[in-house]
Amino acid sequence: MSKITGVKTYDFRFPTSNTLSGSDAMNPDPDYSSAYVEISTDADDGIIGVGFVFTIGRGNDVVCAAMNSMAHTLVGRNVEELLDNMRLAWDLLVGDSQLRWLGPEKGVEHMAIGALLSALWDIKAKRAGKPLWRLLGEMEPEELVATLDFRYLSDALRPEEAIEFLKDGQRGKQERIANLLENGYPGYSTAAGWLRLLR
């Protein structure tokens, strides 16, 4: 059994506003930035989970503060309990009564929760020795659906329907994975760096 021992945030900013890279009518001075978080544990494996979200500058101040304010929810928690039940991790973070007031299912709180959950998923994938896409792709439909909150979806999609949908998608999965491993897949980047290539 291991415990979460720390949540550390980093504020990375890139001065893309100097060249107006990525600017538009609504965002005249974006500094492409990342609010980055690391979750550490006392496990002997030394694995650190990382997660991040993007802002366009000073938003990092707010997102990092939000992640730091949620750290108390995770520090000291049993890691295996959270990794075995990722829905529990979601519920803990969105259920903080004082932060719910700020709207944990939208805006900055949602971004911060997303970064923290990504870091937990990163630990889960690293412990499994798999890239996250493969870990998720190999989960049983019931296991994958159990990680989701259907609170705002159930009028359009119930959990049992999602399970059936995923079961139907199992046909040909191994062939798709083999093709992906052999040929890769086309990528698209929205990073500001690609703008230089156009000049």
Long-range contacts (C-beta under 8 A, 24 or more apart in sequence): 1-78, 1-79, 1-80, 2-41, 2-42, 2-43, 2-78, 2-79, 2-80, 3-41, 3-42, 3-76, 3-77, 3-78, 3-79, 4-39, 4-40, 4-41, 4-74, 4-75, 4-76, 4-77, 4-79, 4-82, 5-40, 5-41, 5-42, 5-75, 6-38, 6-39, 6-40, 6-71, 6-75, 7-37, 7-38, 7-39, 7-40, 7-67, 7-68, 7-70, 7-71, 7-74, 7-75, 7-116, 8-37, 8-38, 8-40, 9-35, 9-36, 9-37, 9-38, 9-64, 9-67, 9-68, 10-35, 10-36, 10-37, 10-38, 10-64, 11-35, 11-36, 11-60, 11-61, 11-64, 12-36, 12-60, 13-57, 13-60, 14-192, 16-192, 17-57, 21-192, 21-195, 21-196, 22-56, 22-192, 22-195, 27-56, 29-57, 30-56, 30-57, 30-192, 31-56, 31-57, 32-56, 32-191, 32-192, 33-57, 33-59, 33-60, 34-60, 35-59, 35-60, 35-63, 35-64, 35-67, 35-111, 35-112, 35-115, 36-115, 37-67, 37-115, 37-116, 37-119, 38-119, 39-74, 39-116, 39-119, 39-120, 39-123, 41-79, 41-123, 43-79, 45-126, 45-127, 47-123, 47-126, 47-127, 48-123, 49-118, 49-119, 49-120, 49-121, 49-122, 49-123, 49-126, 50-118, 50-119, 50-122, 51-114, 51-115, 51-116, 51-117, 51-118, 51-119, 51-120, 51-121, 51-122, 52-115, 52-118, 53-111, 53-112, 53-114, 53-115, 55-111, 59-108, 62-108, 63-108, 63-111, 63-112, 63-115, 66-99, 66-108, 66-109, 66-111, 66-112, 67-112, 67-115, 67-116, 69-99, 69-112, 70-96, 70-99, 70-112, 70-113, 70-116, 74-116, 79-123, 82-120, 83-120, 83-123, 83-124, 83-127, 85-146, 86-117, 86-120, 86-121, 86-124, 86-147, 87-146, 87-147, 87-148, 87-149, 89-116, 89-117, 89-120, 90-117, 90-147, 90-149, 91-149, 93-117, 94-149, 105-152, 134-177, 137-173, 137-177, 141-166, 141-167, 141-170
